[in-house]
Amino acid sequence: MNRQRMIALLVCLICFASAPAWAGGKVGLTLLGGWAFPMAGEAMSGRDGDSGPADSSFKNNWTLGAEAAYKFASGFSLGIGVQHLSLTAEAARSGGSKADFAKLNMTPVYALARYQYPVETGLTGHFEAGLGINLTSADKESALDSMASALGQNVDITTSDNLAGFVGAGADYYFNPKLSMGLSLRYWWTRIDYDITASRSGNLSKGTFDGQNLQTLLNLTYWF
């Protein structure tokens, strides 16, 4: 799916999320942050006939984000959000030890739907799901720098944007009708194509990052 189609899809999702503002409810602005635990068996695999590393994995890392949502009196919410997450991929050739290969930078921009049992104060919980566009890039790490030195050429890695989605659940506490705090788990899935090229030799390899991860998140929401 090309970027223009993904942007069109996101615009449709945002319009759908913002359309029912007349229905009578509250607008919430949320800041969230936490830790992401990669869940893929192999962080990198080959594509288009190219082979991936013999062994690869991602390191755990932090994630931050923000959301805006409209909550109906029933407890159902629609909204939009953005998160940022960078995961460093380690990779090894057959029989070798793993070294830092590349850092995958992901910024999913998404529409979300959530149900939270309505309360004015006290403890409640929620279920949620989201879908959007994952804006990506990659930074070279030591293994790619070593490859460049061995080849005597500049080596670059580029990535393609793709869809990303999540499902999640958690608990929330309302200090008062305008302020709540929550703790939640989210499972994200996304796959990102990458290309490694050398300045004179051209394409060296093609592959895919498996960016699925489980996140533990703490959030703070102000309700208007």
N, C-alpha and C positions, 0 to 999 in steps of 0.2 A: 504494500500500500504506500503510495507516494505522499509527500508531506502535504500537498494541496488537499488531497482527500481526507487526510487525518485532521487537518485544520477545519475543514467543512464539517466533519463529524463532531468535533469538539464544539463548534459554534452551535450546532443543532442541540447538543446536550446542554449547553449553557442556557440557550433560549428555553428549553424545556424546564430546566431547574428554576429559572427566574420568572416563568410565566404566571404562577398562581399567587402573586404577591397581594392580591385583593382579598384572599380568603380569611384573613384574621388570624394572626399568630405573632411570632416573635422572630426577629433577625438576630442571629448569633455570630460573633466574630471569635475565632479560635486560634490560639497559638499552640503548637504541639512539637514535641521533640522526644527522642528516645534512642534506642539501639536496634540495629538490624543484624540479623543472623542469617547469612546465606544458606540456602537449603538445597542447592543443586548438587547432584553427585559429581558432575564435572562442570567447572566454570566455563570451559572453552571446548568447542568441538569444531571440526572442519566443515566446509560446505563447498558446493560446486566442484567436487572431485578432490579438493585439498584435504589433508589430514590435520587434525588438531594435535595438541600436546599429548604425550603419553599419560600425564597426570596433571591435573589443574584444580585449583580451589580458590575461593574468595576469602578474604579476611573480614571479620566483623567490623562494623563501624557505626558512627552516630548518624542520625537523620533529623532534619528540622523541617517544619512546614507551617502553613497557615490555611485557614478555611473560612468561608462565609456561607451560612446556611439559613434558610427560612423554615421555621418549625411551625407546623399547624397545631391547633389545639388538641388534635388527636394524638400528637407525639410523633407523627411522621414528618421527616425533614427532607428537603432537596437543597443542594448547594453546589459549590465549586471549591476547588482547593489546589494547592501546589506543595510539593515536597522536594527536598534535595537530599541525595545520597551518593556518596562516592565509595566504591568497593575496589580494593586492590587485588588483582588476580595474580596468583603464584602459578608457575608452570614448570614442567620438567620434561626433558627428552627421555626416551626409553633408557632405563638404567641410571639416569642422572638424578641429582637432587633438585628440589624446586627452588626457584628464585623469583623475586618480584618481576612480573612481566609488564603489566599495564594497569593503570588506574582508570576504572570505568566510572564516569560522572553521569548521573541520571537525575533529571528534573521532570517528573511526571506532573502534568497539568490535567486535572480531571474533574468530572462531574460526579456527585455522590448522592446516594439515597440512604436514609437512616431511619430506624424506628427506635424511639426512646420512650419508655413508659412515663407518662406525664406526672410530674410532681412539682410543687412550689418550693419545698425544702426537703432535705433528707436524701436518702440513698435510692438510686434507680439503676437501670442498665440499658444497654443498646445493642442492636445489630446493624451492620452497615455493609455497603458495597459501593465500589467506584470503578469508573472506566475513563481513560483519557489517552493523551499523547505523551510519550516518554521522550523528552528532548535530551540527547546524549552527546557525549564527546569522550575522548580517551587521552590520557597522558602517558608518555613512555616511562618505564621503570628500568631497573638495572639490566635485565635480560635483553631488552631491545637496544639499550645503549651498547652492550657487549656485541650484539649482532652487527650494529653499525660499524663498530671498530674493526671487527673481523672482515667485513666486506669493504671497508674503506669508502663507504657511501653514507649519505644521510638516509635514515630509515624513519618512516612515519606510519602512524596507525590512525585510521579514520573509522567512524561509526555511522550507522544509519538510525534515524528516529523510527520509533515503532509504537504500537499500542501497548498499554499497560493497564492492569486491573487489579483490584483487591477485594477481599472479603474480610470482615472483622467483627469483633464483639468486645464488650467491656462493661465496666461499672462506673457510675457517675455519682457525685455528691453535690447537691445544691446547697450552698451556704445561705442563699436567699434567692428570690426569683430572678435576680439579675446576674448572679455569679455562680458558676459551677466548675468543678474540676473532675477529670476522669482519668482512668487507667484502662488501656485497651491493648488487644493483640490484633495485628493486621497481617494477612498473608498476601504478599504482592507476587504477581507473575508477569514476566516480560522476557523477550528474547531480542537481542540486538546484534545485527550483522556487523562485522568489522573487516577491514582490508588493511594489510600491511604491504607497503610499497617502499622500494629503494629509489634513490634519486636517478640512478643510471640504469639499473636492471629492471625497473618497473615493478609489477606485482610479484610479491614473494609468497603470500598465502592469503586465503580467505577463510573466515570462520564466523562463529556465532558465540556470543556470550549468553549464558543462561543466568538471568538476573533475579530469579525467584528468591524471595527472602521472607523471613518471619520477623515482625517488628514488635517491640514492646514500647508503648507510647504513653507519655503523660501529657494531658492537655488542659488548658485553662480557657474558659469561654465566658465572654460578657454578652448578656442578652439585652436587646433594646426593645 
